[in-house]
Amino acid sequence: MDRDTLIQVIASTISGTEREDDASDFDVPAIADELLRDQPDSDFETLDPDEFWPVVERHRR
């Protein structure tokens, strides 16, 4: 998955959850960069919540 698509997926995942957060509360491009750096071989079709949400929280604005 390319970076721009991953950014869209992350933003919609954050905004589409039952949490009260919005994607604008986070540095979504930085989240994508970290995921791409740490999981370069992943296709990101499924994001492990135990790995995904800690990355998201690290990039809260």
The 8 nearest C-alpha neighbors of each residue, nearest first, counted from 0:
[[1, 42, 5, 4, 2, 43, 41, 44],
 [0, 2, 4, 3, 5, 6, 42, 35],
 [3, 1, 5, 4, 6, 31, 0, 32],
 [4, 2, 6, 5, 1, 7, 0, 28],
 [3, 5, 7, 6, 2, 1, 8, 0],
 [4, 6, 8, 2, 7, 3, 9, 1],
 [7, 5, 3, 9, 4, 8, 31, 28],
 [8, 6, 4, 10, 5, 9, 11, 3],
 [7, 9, 5, 11, 6, 10, 12, 4],
 [10, 8, 12, 6, 7, 11, 5, 13],
 [11, 9, 22, 7, 13, 12, 8, 6],
 [10, 12, 14, 8, 13, 9, 15, 7],
 [13, 11, 9, 15, 10, 14, 8, 16],
 [14, 12, 10, 11, 15, 22, 16, 9],
 [15, 13, 21, 11, 22, 12, 16, 10],
 [14, 16, 12, 13, 11, 17, 18, 10],
 [17, 15, 18, 14, 13, 12, 19, 20],
 [16, 18, 19, 15, 14, 20, 13, 12],
 [19, 17, 16, 20, 13, 14, 15, 21],
 [18, 20, 17, 21, 16, 14, 13, 15],
 [21, 19, 18, 14, 24, 22, 13, 16],
 [20, 22, 14, 23, 24, 13, 19, 25],
 [21, 23, 10, 24, 14, 13, 25, 20],
 [22, 24, 21, 25, 26, 27, 10, 20],
 [25, 23, 22, 21, 60, 59, 20, 26],
 [26, 24, 59, 60, 23, 27, 58, 22],
 [27, 25, 29, 58, 28, 59, 30, 60],
 [26, 28, 30, 29, 25, 6, 31, 10],
 [29, 27, 31, 30, 26, 6, 32, 2],
 [30, 28, 32, 27, 31, 26, 33, 58],
 [31, 29, 27, 33, 28, 32, 55, 34],
 [32, 30, 28, 34, 29, 33, 6, 35],
 [31, 33, 29, 35, 30, 34, 36, 28],
 [34, 32, 36, 30, 35, 31, 37, 29],
 [33, 35, 31, 37, 36, 32, 38, 30],
 [36, 34, 39, 32, 38, 33, 37, 31],
 [37, 35, 33, 34, 39, 38, 32, 31],
 [36, 38, 34, 35, 33, 39, 32, 40],
 [37, 39, 35, 41, 40, 34, 36, 33],
 [40, 38, 35, 41, 36, 37, 34, 42],
 [41, 39, 38, 42, 35, 37, 43, 36],
 [42, 40, 43, 38, 39, 35, 44, 0],
 [41, 43, 44, 0, 40, 45, 39, 38],
 [44, 42, 45, 41, 46, 0, 5, 38],
 [45, 43, 42, 46, 41, 0, 8, 5],
 [46, 44, 43, 47, 42, 41, 48, 51],
 [45, 47, 43, 48, 51, 44, 50, 49],
 [46, 48, 50, 49, 51, 45, 52, 43],
 [49, 47, 51, 50, 52, 46, 53, 45],
 [50, 48, 47, 51, 52, 53, 46, 54],
 [49, 51, 48, 47, 52, 53, 54, 46],
 [50, 52, 48, 54, 53, 49, 47, 46],
 [51, 53, 55, 54, 48, 50, 56, 49],
 [54, 52, 56, 55, 51, 50, 57, 49],
 [55, 53, 57, 52, 51, 56, 30, 50],
 [54, 56, 52, 53, 58, 57, 30, 51],
 [55, 57, 53, 58, 59, 54, 52, 25],
 [58, 56, 54, 55, 59, 53, 30, 52],
 [57, 59, 56, 55, 26, 25, 60, 30],
 [58, 60, 25, 56, 57, 24, 26, 55],
 [59, 25, 24, 58, 26, 23, 57, 56]]
